[in-house]
Amino acid sequence: MLLVIKKRASKGKIEKMAQDFDGYIKLVVDVEREILAGGEKRRFEGEQKLLQQEGSKQENLWGGGLDLETKGIDCDSIINLRPNQGNSSREILSPEIRKKFVKIVKKLLL
């Protein structure tokens, strides 16, 4: 279930977001506004929700995921391919953006 999270998520919301992938949550994080969309089957769904309903800017949205069992956070998503922003990989290459991404995921979901 796709949800937008703006403050620490409840256990119930986290469980709803993890339903589609059995304990893994696909995420799109707005690294400037410190909000995220999670639980989508494809990250572009969360990306679109943040852009259209939350007023996020494309350049601030980055994708990744959270494994609830291991608490591992990854920064790998096709939406991260942005040669025009210097990110030529599915991984978030900027240490600064990567650090923000992980910090926000921990703050809102762990």
N, C-alpha and C positions, 0 to 999 in steps of 0.2 A: 504494500500500500504506500503510495507516494504522499509524503508529508513534508511540510516546511517547518523547520525547527529554528526558533529564534532565542530560546532559553533552554536550559538543561531539560532534556527529554525524560519523561517518565518511563519506567520499565515497560509499561503497556504500549507506549508509542514505539519504543525501540523494538519490541517483539513484533508489532504490526509491520514495521519497515523491513524486518528480516524474514518475513513469510515467504516471499518469492524465491529466495535463494538459500533457504535452510540455514540460517545463521550468518549469512553474509549480507551486508547492506551496500548497495551501490549508492554513491554520494556525489553531489555537486555542491561545492562550497563557494560562497561569495567571500573572498578573503578580505575585502574592505569593510563590508557590513557585518561580518561575523555571523552569518546565518547559513543554513544549508537545506538542501532538499535531499531526501533519502527515501529509499524503498522502491524506486522505479525499476522497471525491467530493462530499460535503456536509459542511459544517463541524459540523453538529449531531452527526455521528458521532464526531468528535474530542471535542466537548464532552461527550457522554455517556460516552465512555471515561474522560476525566479526572474526571468526577463520580463514576462508579461504581467505577472500579478504582484511582484514584489519590487519592481523598479531597479533590479540589478543591472549592471553594465557587463557586457560580454567579456571585456578584458579582465574582469575580476572573478570570473567563474572558472573553477578548476575541478576536475573529476578524479575520483579514486574510490576507495571502499574500506569497509571495516569488517573484519572477521570477529564475530562476537565470542567465539570459543577461545581463540588465541589472543584476542585484543590487538591483533596486528592491523596496522593501517597501511594501505598501499596508495600510491599516487599515480596510478596507471589508468588511463582512459583515452579513447580516441578523441574526445573533445579537447584534450590537451595539445593536440597537434596544431601548433600556431607558429609557423615560420615567421609571420609578420611581427610576432612578439618575441622572437628569438627562441622559441621552444619547438625544436624539430623532432621531437620524440613524443611517444604516448606518455612517458614519465614526465613529471614536473621537474625540469632541469634547474630552475633557479632555486638556490638554497634558501633564499629569503621567502619566496612564495611557498615552497615546500614546508618550511618551518611554520608559517602562518596556517597552512592547510591542516597540518597535524595538530597544532595547538587548538584550533577551532573544533575539530572533531573530538578531541579529548574533552574539551570544555562542555560541549553540548551532548555527547553521547557516552562518555566513560566516567 
